[in-house]
Amino acid sequence: MSELILHHYDEAPFAEKIRLVFGIKGLAWHSVIVPSAMPKPFLMPLTGGYRRTPVLQIGADIYIDTQLIAAELERRYPQPSIFPDGNAGLGYALGSWANGPYVVTSVAIYMGATDPFAGEVQLPAHFFEDRKKMWMTQFDADQLGPKLPGYRTRLRAHTEFILMQLADGRAFLTGDKPGLADIHAMWDPWFLRRFAPEEAKALYDPYPQLAAWEARLAAVGHGSRTEMDPTRALEIARAAAPAPHDGVDPTDPLNLKAGTPVSISPADYAEVNVTGTLVATTIQTVSIHRHTADVGDVILHFPKIGYDIEPV
Ligand SMILES: N[C@@H](CCC(=O)N[C@@H](CS)C(=O)NCC(=O)O)C(=O)O
């Protein structure tokens, strides 16, 4: 079973990152829609409690976080590359900017904005409460008012990085083809235009070249998408065996042996401890085995950057 199954929802900007990777690579994939807020009863058996979006499933292998999902897709389907200028290290490193200070700034503006939900997005009634809890480690959503000018001025500074890249008239941030750098940078305008349109208008209207770049990126599309029922995804996991792996890197400074029970948790927001048995590490990744009646044996793969790994 090597079908690509993306657990996501249409309104999720992090999922849009991966949908665009599918688009660049022209891949066929299955779409399993998860709720945009907890509870997520069909996702939890696969992820052991990790609730964020998106998650990529390939058989009984579960890939967590867009950084790792993008890298895994690049490994399996190298052409067309998401690094059209050849700068893979820089493209991945940009993720620490995009998924860190840049994204936190935009989400704070959305949570503090006078017009959240003014766009056309469909969200459940408890969405805001759910997100308040989820972002608690980064800001107190009830106290954002006086801080908004600071967030807005910082977002303009982040946005100027995109304008600097486009200043010579190129089509995409690293040249004439789209890549991961564009995907990292697109998150915030994509999100704010949908979730806080008045904020987006105030910030982005002076820059038509930004809107033109967003339109070129959107035209890349999402590859070929087919809907799948969530129960089918669980069946696929149950029927599949996890892919072979190379075990624990003996030089890994983690200094943990295969078979050690470990807990892995996002280090930034939406903290949760996912527990399992350590089976493999690479320089970039850590993989744990879990077994439940719902899905049988699965291996969960996490990136090391942005996640805490502890023996339990
Ligand atoms: N670092 C993670 C962040 C993912 C993330 O925060 N996604 C948002 C949606 S765009 C989320 O999980 N929101 C809560 C949810 O979907 O339950 C990644 O790159 O995958």
The ligand as an ORCA input file, in Angstrom:
! r2SCAN-3c Opt
* xyz 0 1
  N       4.301     22.511     12.807
  C       3.067     21.919     12.361
  C       1.928     22.888     12.585
  C       0.578     22.378     12.130
  C      -0.576     23.258     12.590
  O      -0.464     24.047     13.550
  N      -1.710     23.140     11.903
  C      -2.915     23.811     12.305
  C      -3.914     23.858     11.164
  S      -3.406     24.789      9.807
  C      -3.584     22.993     13.367
  O      -3.149     21.902     13.629
  N      -4.650     23.460     13.963
  C      -5.348     22.654     14.906
  C      -6.083     21.500     14.318
  O      -6.146     21.336     13.089
  O      -6.613     20.732     15.095
  C       3.211     21.534     10.895
  O       4.052     22.140     10.208
  O       2.556     20.578     10.449
*
